[in-house]
């Protein structure tokens, strides 16, 4: 076994959707269309990582090791 090259053996990665912030822009297109120009959509908890900002590595399933 060897350390996973994708996560460097940690077993976790920064969330691909929120980039580690735990929040994403609200995805309600009607609300975004009706917003004032220059206004930002209200951030909501990231549905991919549930607001944590990290997710298990997909290559090693979170174990941090891969089989050679």
PDB file of N, CA, C and O in Angstrom:
ATOM      1  N   UNK A   1       0.845  -1.178   0.000  1.00  0.00           N
ATOM      2  CA  UNK A   1       0.000   0.000   0.000  1.00  0.00           C
ATOM      3  C   UNK A   1       0.890   1.240   0.000  1.00  0.00           C
ATOM      4  O   UNK A   1       2.030   1.212   0.463  1.00  0.00           O
ATOM      5  N   UNK A   2       0.337   2.323  -0.531  1.00  0.00           N
ATOM      6  CA  UNK A   2       1.064   3.585  -0.610  1.00  0.00           C
ATOM      7  C   UNK A   2       0.115   4.736  -0.302  1.00  0.00           C
ATOM      8  O   UNK A   2      -1.104   4.598  -0.400  1.00  0.00           O
ATOM      9  N   UNK A   3       0.695   5.874   0.073  1.00  0.00           N
ATOM     10  CA  UNK A   3      -0.123   7.059   0.326  1.00  0.00           C
ATOM     11  C   UNK A   3      -0.840   7.453  -0.959  1.00  0.00           C
ATOM     12  O   UNK A   3      -0.251   7.412  -2.039  1.00  0.00           O
ATOM     13  N   UNK A   4      -2.076   7.823  -0.848  1.00  0.00           N
ATOM     14  CA  UNK A   4      -2.861   8.221  -2.006  1.00  0.00           C
ATOM     15  C   UNK A   4      -2.271   9.493  -2.625  1.00  0.00           C
ATOM     16  O   UNK A   4      -2.084  10.490  -1.927  1.00  0.00           O
ATOM     17  N   UNK A   5      -1.980   9.465  -3.919  1.00  0.00           N
ATOM     18  CA  UNK A   5      -1.396  10.641  -4.548  1.00  0.00           C
ATOM     19  C   UNK A   5      -2.385  11.800  -4.736  1.00  0.00           C
ATOM     20  O   UNK A   5      -1.968  12.951  -4.866  1.00  0.00           O
ATOM     21  N   UNK A   6      -3.676  11.507  -4.750  1.00  0.00           N
ATOM     22  CA  UNK A   6      -4.668  12.566  -4.956  1.00  0.00           C
ATOM     23  C   UNK A   6      -4.838  13.434  -3.704  1.00  0.00           C
ATOM     24  O   UNK A   6      -4.964  14.654  -3.806  1.00  0.00           O
ATOM     25  N   UNK A   7      -4.841  12.803  -2.524  1.00  0.00           N
ATOM     26  CA  UNK A   7      -5.049  13.543  -1.272  1.00  0.00           C
ATOM     27  C   UNK A   7      -3.795  13.608  -0.409  1.00  0.00           C
ATOM     28  O   UNK A   7      -3.834  14.108   0.716  1.00  0.00           O
ATOM     29  N   UNK A   8      -2.681  13.101  -0.937  1.00  0.00           N
ATOM     30  CA  UNK A   8      -1.410  13.065  -0.202  1.00  0.00           C
ATOM     31  C   UNK A   8      -1.512  12.298   1.116  1.00  0.00           C
ATOM     32  O   UNK A   8      -0.831  12.625   2.087  1.00  0.00           O
ATOM     33  N   UNK A   9      -2.364  11.283   1.140  1.00  0.00           N
ATOM     34  CA  UNK A   9      -2.490  10.430   2.310  1.00  0.00           C
ATOM     35  C   UNK A   9      -3.404  10.949   3.403  1.00  0.00           C
ATOM     36  O   UNK A   9      -3.537  10.308   4.445  1.00  0.00           O
ATOM     37  N   UNK A  10      -4.038  12.097   3.193  1.00  0.00           N
ATOM     38  CA  UNK A  10      -4.913  12.647   4.239  1.00  0.00           C
ATOM     39  C   UNK A  10      -6.297  12.009   4.244  1.00  0.00           C
ATOM     40  O   UNK A  10      -6.955  11.961   5.283  1.00  0.00           O
ATOM     41  N   UNK A  11      -6.745  11.516   3.081  1.00  0.00           N
ATOM     42  CA  UNK A  11      -8.076  10.925   2.981  1.00  0.00           C
ATOM     43  C   UNK A  11      -9.172  11.943   2.742  1.00  0.00           C
ATOM     44  O   UNK A  11     -10.319  11.565   2.509  1.00  0.00           O
ATOM     45  N   UNK A  12      -8.847  13.232   2.795  1.00  0.00           N
ATOM     46  CA  UNK A  12      -9.853  14.267   2.565  1.00  0.00           C
ATOM     47  C   UNK A  12      -9.366  15.270   1.523  1.00  0.00           C
ATOM     48  O   UNK A  12      -8.166  15.476   1.343  1.00  0.00           O
ATOM     49  N   UNK A  13     -10.315  15.876   0.853  1.00  0.00           N
ATOM     50  CA  UNK A  13     -10.033  16.894  -0.144  1.00  0.00           C
ATOM     51  C   UNK A  13     -10.919  18.104   0.106  1.00  0.00           C
ATOM     52  O   UNK A  13     -11.972  17.998   0.734  1.00  0.00           O
ATOM     53  N   UNK A  14     -10.489  19.231  -0.382  1.00  0.00           N
ATOM     54  CA  UNK A  14     -11.321  20.422  -0.342  1.00  0.00           C
ATOM     55  C   UNK A  14     -12.546  20.151  -1.210  1.00  0.00           C
ATOM     56  O   UNK A  14     -12.429  19.560  -2.283  1.00  0.00           O
ATOM     57  N   UNK A  15     -13.690  20.569  -0.761  1.00  0.00           N
ATOM     58  CA  UNK A  15     -14.925  20.346  -1.511  1.00  0.00           C
ATOM     59  C   UNK A  15     -14.817  20.980  -2.895  1.00  0.00           C
ATOM     60  O   UNK A  15     -14.431  22.141  -3.035  1.00  0.00           O
ATOM     61  N   UNK A  16     -15.165  20.198  -3.909  1.00  0.00           N
ATOM     62  CA  UNK A  16     -15.076  20.674  -5.290  1.00  0.00           C
ATOM     63  C   UNK A  16     -16.103  21.757  -5.609  1.00  0.00           C
ATOM     64  O   UNK A  16     -15.891  22.573  -6.506  1.00  0.00           O
ATOM     65  N   UNK A  17     -17.203  21.765  -4.883  1.00  0.00           N
ATOM     66  CA  UNK A  17     -18.285  22.702  -5.201  1.00  0.00           C
ATOM     67  C   UNK A  17     -18.115  24.062  -4.530  1.00  0.00           C
ATOM     68  O   UNK A  17     -18.285  25.099  -5.171  1.00  0.00           O
ATOM     69  N   UNK A  18     -17.778  24.059  -3.240  1.00  0.00           N
ATOM     70  CA  UNK A  18     -17.677  25.326  -2.505  1.00  0.00           C
ATOM     71  C   UNK A  18     -16.236  25.781  -2.305  1.00  0.00           C
ATOM     72  O   UNK A  18     -15.994  26.844  -1.733  1.00  0.00           O
ATOM     73  N   UNK A  19     -15.284  24.984  -2.770  1.00  0.00           N
ATOM     74  CA  UNK A  19     -13.851  25.300  -2.651  1.00  0.00           C
ATOM     75  C   UNK A  19     -13.420  25.489  -1.197  1.00  0.00           C
ATOM     76  O   UNK A  19     -12.545  26.302  -0.898  1.00  0.00           O
ATOM     77  N   UNK A  20     -14.047  24.724  -0.297  1.00  0.00           N
ATOM     78  CA  UNK A  20     -13.644  24.720   1.100  1.00  0.00           C
ATOM     79  C   UNK A  20     -14.342  25.728   1.992  1.00  0.00           C
ATOM     80  O   UNK A  20     -14.069  25.774   3.191  1.00  0.00           O
ATOM     81  N   UNK A  21     -15.233  26.535   1.444  1.00  0.00           N
ATOM     82  CA  UNK A  21     -15.900  27.551   2.258  1.00  0.00           C
ATOM     83  C   UNK A  21     -17.106  27.019   3.021  1.00  0.00           C
ATOM     84  O   UNK A  21     -17.498  27.585   4.041  1.00  0.00           O
ATOM     85  N   UNK A  22     -17.695  25.930   2.526  1.00  0.00           N
ATOM     86  CA  UNK A  22     -18.899  25.390   3.158  1.00  0.00           C
ATOM     87  C   UNK A  22     -20.169  26.082   2.715  1.00  0.00           C
ATOM     88  O   UNK A  22     -21.262  25.680   3.114  1.00  0.00           O
ATOM     89  N   UNK A  23     -20.046  27.122   1.891  1.00  0.00           N
ATOM     90  CA  UNK A  23     -21.211  27.889   1.422  1.00  0.00           C
ATOM     91  C   UNK A  23     -21.175  28.019  -0.097  1.00  0.00           C
ATOM     92  O   UNK A  23     -20.102  28.099  -0.695  1.00  0.00           O
ATOM     93  N   UNK A  24     -22.342  28.040  -0.709  1.00  0.00           N
ATOM     94  CA  UNK A  24     -22.475  28.285  -2.141  1.00  0.00           C
ATOM     95  C   UNK A  24     -23.579  29.314  -2.353  1.00  0.00           C
ATOM     96  O   UNK A  24     -24.399  29.546  -1.465  1.00  0.00           O
ATOM     97  N   UNK A  25     -23.596  29.926  -3.529  1.00  0.00           N
ATOM     98  CA  UNK A  25     -24.650  30.890  -3.848  1.00  0.00           C
ATOM     99  C   UNK A  25     -25.983  30.158  -3.948  1.00  0.00           C
ATOM    100  O   UNK A  25     -26.051  29.032  -4.438  1.00  0.00           O
ATOM    101  N   UNK A  26     -27.012  30.797  -3.488  1.00  0.00           N
ATOM    102  CA  UNK A  26     -28.350  30.224  -3.568  1.00  0.00           C
ATOM    103  C   UNK A  26     -28.698  29.999  -5.032  1.00  0.00           C
ATOM    104  O   UNK A  26     -28.494  30.887  -5.859  1.00  0.00           O
ATOM    105  N   UNK A  27     -29.216  28.831  -5.360  1.00  0.00           N
ATOM    106  CA  UNK A  27     -29.460  28.454  -6.748  1.00  0.00           C
ATOM    107  C   UNK A  27     -30.925  28.578  -7.144  1.00  0.00           C
ATOM    108  O   UNK A  27     -31.469  27.688  -7.798  1.00  0.00           O
ATOM    109  N   UNK A  28     -31.544  29.638  -6.765  1.00  0.00           N
ATOM    110  CA  UNK A  28     -32.933  29.872  -7.138  1.00  0.00           C
ATOM    111  C   UNK A  28     -32.918  30.893  -8.271  1.00  0.00           C
ATOM    112  O   UNK A  28     -32.746  32.087  -8.027  1.00  0.00           O
ATOM    113  N   UNK A  29     -33.094  30.441  -9.488  1.00  0.00           N
ATOM    114  CA  UNK A  29     -32.950  31.328 -10.645  1.00  0.00           C
ATOM    115  C   UNK A  29     -33.944  32.486 -10.621  1.00  0.00           C
ATOM    116  O   UNK A  29     -33.612  33.585 -11.064  1.00  0.00           O
ATOM    117  N   UNK A  30     -35.149  32.264 -10.115  1.00  0.00           N
ATOM    118  CA  UNK A  30     -36.127  33.345 -10.060  1.00  0.00           C
ATOM    119  C   UNK A  30     -35.650  34.455  -9.124  1.00  0.00           C
ATOM    120  O   UNK A  30     -35.780  35.637  -9.444  1.00  0.00           O
ATOM    121  N   UNK A  31     -35.100  34.080  -7.976  1.00  0.00           N
ATOM    122  CA  UNK A  31     -34.594  35.074  -7.024  1.00  0.00           C
ATOM    123  C   UNK A  31     -33.421  35.831  -7.622  1.00  0.00           C
ATOM    124  O   UNK A  31     -33.298  37.037  -7.411  1.00  0.00           O
ATOM    125  N   UNK A  32     -32.558  35.148  -8.364  1.00  0.00           N
ATOM    126  CA  UNK A  32     -31.397  35.801  -8.961  1.00  0.00           C
ATOM    127  C   UNK A  32     -31.838  36.787 -10.046  1.00  0.00           C
ATOM    128  O   UNK A  32     -31.269  37.873 -10.149  1.00  0.00           O
ATOM    129  N   UNK A  33     -32.839  36.430 -10.854  1.00  0.00           N
ATOM    130  CA  UNK A  33     -33.331  37.315 -11.907  1.00  0.00           C
ATOM    131  C   UNK A  33     -33.931  38.574 -11.300  1.00  0.00           C
ATOM    132  O   UNK A  33     -33.772  39.658 -11.862  1.00  0.00           O
ATOM    133  N   UNK A  34     -34.608  38.460 -10.179  1.00  0.00           N
ATOM    134  CA  UNK A  34     -35.282  39.595  -9.554  1.00  0.00           C
ATOM    135  C   UNK A  34     -34.378  40.417  -8.643  1.00  0.00           C
ATOM    136  O   UNK A  34     -34.848  41.366  -8.016  1.00  0.00           O
ATOM    137  N   UNK A  35     -33.101  40.080  -8.554  1.00  0.00           N
ATOM    138  CA  UNK A  35     -32.185  40.801  -7.674  1.00  0.00           C
ATOM    139  C   UNK A  35     -31.779  42.138  -8.294  1.00  0.00           C
ATOM    140  O   UNK A  35     -31.786  42.300  -9.514  1.00  0.00           O
ATOM    141  N   UNK A  36     -31.433  43.066  -7.449  1.00  0.00           N
ATOM    142  CA  UNK A  36     -30.928  44.350  -7.921  1.00  0.00           C
ATOM    143  C   UNK A  36     -29.577  44.142  -8.594  1.00  0.00           C
ATOM    144  O   UNK A  36     -28.826  43.252  -8.196  1.00  0.00           O
ATOM    145  N   UNK A  37     -29.256  44.941  -9.600  1.00  0.00           N
ATOM    146  CA  UNK A  37     -27.953  44.808 -10.262  1.00  0.00           C
ATOM    147  C   UNK A  37     -26.814  44.982  -9.258  1.00  0.00           C
ATOM    148  O   UNK A  37     -26.836  45.897  -8.434  1.00  0.00           O
ATOM    149  N   UNK A  38     -25.836  44.110  -9.334  1.00  0.00           N
ATOM    150  CA  UNK A  38     -24.680  44.178  -8.440  1.00  0.00           C
ATOM    151  C   UNK A  38     -24.870  43.453  -7.117  1.00  0.00           C
ATOM    152  O   UNK A  38     -23.909  43.292  -6.365  1.00  0.00           O
ATOM    153  N   UNK A  39     -26.084  43.012  -6.817  1.00  0.00           N
ATOM    154  CA  UNK A  39     -26.337  42.292  -5.563  1.00  0.00           C
ATOM    155  C   UNK A  39     -25.874  40.847  -5.709  1.00  0.00           C
ATOM    156  O   UNK A  39     -25.947  40.266  -6.792  1.00  0.00           O
ATOM    157  N   UNK A  40     -25.402  40.281  -4.616  1.00  0.00           N
ATOM    158  CA  UNK A  40     -24.960  38.889  -4.609  1.00  0.00           C
ATOM    159  C   UNK A  40     -26.044  38.007  -4.002  1.00  0.00           C
ATOM    160  O   UNK A  40     -26.701  38.396  -3.037  1.00  0.00           O
ATOM    161  N   UNK A  41     -26.229  36.808  -4.578  1.00  0.00           N
ATOM    162  CA  UNK A  41     -27.216  35.890  -3.986  1.00  0.00           C
ATOM    163  C   UNK A  41     -26.802  35.497  -2.571  1.00  0.00           C
ATOM    164  O   UNK A  41     -25.614  35.413  -2.260  1.00  0.00           O
ATOM    165  N   UNK A  42     -27.783  35.261  -1.734  1.00  0.00           N
ATOM    166  CA  UNK A  42     -27.522  34.851  -0.346  1.00  0.00           C
ATOM    167  C   UNK A  42     -26.832  33.492  -0.334  1.00  0.00           C
ATOM    168  O   UNK A  42     -27.325  32.549  -0.953  1.00  0.00           O
ATOM    169  N   UNK A  43     -25.684  33.372   0.368  1.00  0.00           N
ATOM    170  CA  UNK A  43     -25.028  32.066   0.425  1.00  0.00           C
ATOM    171  C   UNK A  43     -25.810  31.086   1.299  1.00  0.00           C
ATOM    172  O   UNK A  43     -26.418  31.468   2.299  1.00  0.00           O
ATOM    173  N   UNK A  44     -25.780  29.833   0.903  1.00  0.00           N
ATOM    174  CA  UNK A  44     -26.433  28.773   1.652  1.00  0.00           C
ATOM    175  C   UNK A  44     -25.434  27.644   1.885  1.00  0.00           C
ATOM    176  O   UNK A  44     -24.386  27.597   1.242  1.00  0.00           O
ATOM    177  N   UNK A  45     -25.754  26.750   2.789  1.00  0.00           N
ATOM    178  CA  UNK A  45     -24.874  25.613   3.085  1.00  0.00           C
ATOM    179  C   UNK A  45     -24.661  24.767   1.836  1.00  0.00           C
ATOM    180  O   UNK A  45     -25.612  24.467   1.114  1.00  0.00           O
ATOM    181  N   UNK A  46     -23.431  24.387   1.587  1.00  0.00           N
ATOM    182  CA  UNK A  46     -23.085  23.596   0.411  1.00  0.00           C
ATOM    183  C   UNK A  46     -23.740  22.218   0.504  1.00  0.00           C
ATOM    184  O   UNK A  46     -23.566  21.519   1.502  1.00  0.00           O
ATOM    185  N   UNK A  47     -24.492  21.819  -0.526  1.00  0.00           N
ATOM    186  CA  UNK A  47     -25.141  20.510  -0.492  1.00  0.00           C
ATOM    187  C   UNK A  47     -24.169  19.342  -0.712  1.00  0.00           C
ATOM    188  O   UNK A  47     -24.481  18.205  -0.358  1.00  0.00           O
ATOM    189  N   UNK A  48     -23.014  19.613  -1.283  1.00  0.00           N
ATOM    190  CA  UNK A  48     -22.051  18.528  -1.534  1.00  0.00           C
ATOM    191  C   UNK A  48     -21.329  18.097  -0.269  1.00  0.00           C
ATOM    192  O   UNK A  48     -21.177  16.901  -0.019  1.00  0.00           O
ATOM    193  N   UNK A  49     -20.874  19.072   0.545  1.00  0.00           N
ATOM    194  CA  UNK A  49     -20.107  18.745   1.760  1.00  0.00           C
ATOM    195  C   UNK A  49     -20.890  19.011   3.034  1.00  0.00           C
ATOM    196  O   UNK A  49     -20.372  18.816   4.133  1.00  0.00           O
ATOM    197  N   UNK A  50     -22.135  19.454   2.897  1.00  0.00           N
ATOM    198  CA  UNK A  50     -23.010  19.751   4.044  1.00  0.00           C
ATOM    199  C   UNK A  50     -22.429  20.831   4.940  1.00  0.00           C
ATOM    200  O   UNK A  50     -22.620  20.805   6.156  1.00  0.00           O
ATOM    201  N   UNK A  51     -21.714  21.787   4.335  1.00  0.00           N
ATOM    202  CA  UNK A  51     -21.189  22.932   5.072  1.00  0.00           C
ATOM    203  C   UNK A  51     -19.853  22.715   5.733  1.00  0.00           C
ATOM    204  O   UNK A  51     -19.347  23.619   6.399  1.00  0.00           O
ATOM    205  N   UNK A  52     -19.263  21.543   5.572  1.00  0.00           N
ATOM    206  CA  UNK A  52     -17.990  21.234   6.226  1.00  0.00           C
ATOM    207  C   UNK A  52     -16.802  21.833   5.462  1.00  0.00           C
ATOM    208  O   UNK A  52     -15.824  22.259   6.076  1.00  0.00           O
ATOM    209  N   UNK A  53     -16.883  21.866   4.141  1.00  0.00           N
ATOM    210  CA  UNK A  53     -15.802  22.402   3.322  1.00  0.00           C
ATOM    211  C   UNK A  53     -14.837  21.346   2.816  1.00  0.00           C
ATOM    212  O   UNK A  53     -13.963  21.641   2.001  1.00  0.00           O
ATOM    213  N   UNK A  54     -14.987  20.119   3.292  1.00  0.00           N
ATOM    214  CA  UNK A  54     -14.142  19.017   2.828  1.00  0.00           C
ATOM    215  C   UNK A  54     -15.022  17.825   2.491  1.00  0.00           C
ATOM    216  O   UNK A  54     -16.180  17.744   2.900  1.00  0.00           O
ATOM    217  N   UNK A  55     -14.442  16.903   1.736  1.00  0.00           N
ATOM    218  CA  UNK A  55     -15.149  15.680   1.391  1.00  0.00           C
ATOM    219  C   UNK A  55     -14.134  14.546   1.305  1.00  0.00           C
ATOM    220  O   UNK A  55     -12.950  14.805   1.087  1.00  0.00           O
ATOM    221  N   UNK A  56     -14.563  13.304   1.469  1.00  0.00           N
ATOM    222  CA  UNK A  56     -13.632  12.181   1.371  1.00  0.00           C
ATOM    223  C   UNK A  56     -13.011  12.110  -0.024  1.00  0.00           C
ATOM    224  O   UNK A  56     -13.667  12.407  -1.023  1.00  0.00           O
ATOM    225  N   UNK A  57     -11.774  11.724  -0.074  1.00  0.00           N
ATOM    226  CA  UNK A  57     -11.081  11.557  -1.349  1.00  0.00           C
ATOM    227  C   UNK A  57     -11.767  10.458  -2.157  1.00  0.00           C
ATOM    228  O   UNK A  57     -12.047   9.378  -1.636  1.00  0.00           O
ATOM    229  N   UNK A  58     -12.033  10.736  -3.421  1.00  0.00           N
ATOM    230  CA  UNK A  58     -12.718   9.765  -4.264  1.00  0.00           C
ATOM    231  C   UNK A  58     -11.795   8.647  -4.736  1.00  0.00           C
ATOM    232  O   UNK A  58     -12.264   7.571  -5.110  1.00  0.00           O
ATOM    233  N   UNK A  59     -10.505   8.890  -4.723  1.00  0.00           N
ATOM    234  CA  UNK A  59      -9.578   7.850  -5.196  1.00  0.00           C
ATOM    235  C   UNK A  59      -9.361   6.771  -4.141  1.00  0.00           C
ATOM    236  O   UNK A  59      -9.354   5.584  -4.468  1.00  0.00           O
ATOM    237  N   UNK A  60      -9.184   7.168  -2.875  1.00  0.00           N
ATOM    238  CA  UNK A  60      -8.903   6.190  -1.821  1.00  0.00           C
ATOM    239  C   UNK A  60     -10.091   5.955  -0.900  1.00  0.00           C
ATOM    240  O   UNK A  60      -9.964   5.261   0.108  1.00  0.00           O
ATOM    241  N   UNK A  61     -11.244   6.524  -1.234  1.00  0.00           N
ATOM    242  CA  UNK A  61     -12.459   6.424  -0.406  1.00  0.00           C
ATOM    243  C   UNK A  61     -12.245   6.908   1.021  1.00  0.00           C
ATOM    244  O   UNK A  61     -12.852   6.391   1.958  1.00  0.00           O
ATOM    245  N   UNK A  62     -11.373   7.908   1.181  1.00  0.00           N
ATOM    246  CA  UNK A  62     -11.149   8.486   2.494  1.00  0.00           C
ATOM    247  C   UNK A  62     -10.162   7.771   3.371  1.00  0.00           C
ATOM    248  O   UNK A  62      -9.934   8.191   4.506  1.00  0.00           O
ATOM    249  N   UNK A  63      -9.559   6.689   2.879  1.00  0.00           N
ATOM    250  CA  UNK A  63      -8.628   5.922   3.719  1.00  0.00           C
ATOM    251  C   UNK A  63      -7.219   6.521   3.743  1.00  0.00           C
ATOM    252  O   UNK A  63      -6.459   6.290   4.684  1.00  0.00           O
ATOM    253  N   UNK A  64      -6.874   7.291   2.704  1.00  0.00           N
ATOM    254  CA  UNK A  64      -5.527   7.872   2.622  1.00  0.00           C
ATOM    255  C   UNK A  64      -4.499   6.963   1.984  1.00  0.00           C
ATOM    256  O   UNK A  64      -3.364   7.379   1.750  1.00  0.00           O
ATOM    257  N   UNK A  65      -4.879   5.727   1.698  1.00  0.00           N
ATOM    258  CA  UNK A  65      -3.933   4.781   1.080  1.00  0.00           C
ATOM    259  C   UNK A  65      -4.566   4.136  -0.147  1.00  0.00           C
ATOM    260  O   UNK A  65      -5.784   3.981  -0.235  1.00  0.00           O
ATOM    261  N   UNK A  66      -3.707   3.765  -1.085  1.00  0.00           N
ATOM    262  CA  UNK A  66      -4.148   3.043  -2.275  1.00  0.00           C
ATOM    263  C   UNK A  66      -3.300   1.802  -2.412  1.00  0.00           C
ATOM    264  O   UNK A  66      -2.164   1.759  -1.940  1.00  0.00           O
ATOM    265  N   UNK A  67      -3.847   0.799  -3.055  1.00  0.00           N
ATOM    266  CA  UNK A  67      -3.105  -0.431  -3.295  1.00  0.00           C
ATOM    267  C   UNK A  67      -2.243  -0.256  -4.537  1.00  0.00           C
ATOM    268  O   UNK A  67      -2.702   0.264  -5.554  1.00  0.00           O
ATOM    269  N   UNK A  68      -1.027  -0.681  -4.449  1.00  0.00           N
ATOM    270  CA  UNK A  68      -0.086  -0.543  -5.573  1.00  0.00           C
ATOM    271  C   UNK A  68      -0.406  -1.507  -6.683  1.00  0.00           C
ATOM    272  O   UNK A  68       0.284  -1.526  -7.702  1.00  0.00           O
TER     273      UNK A  68
END
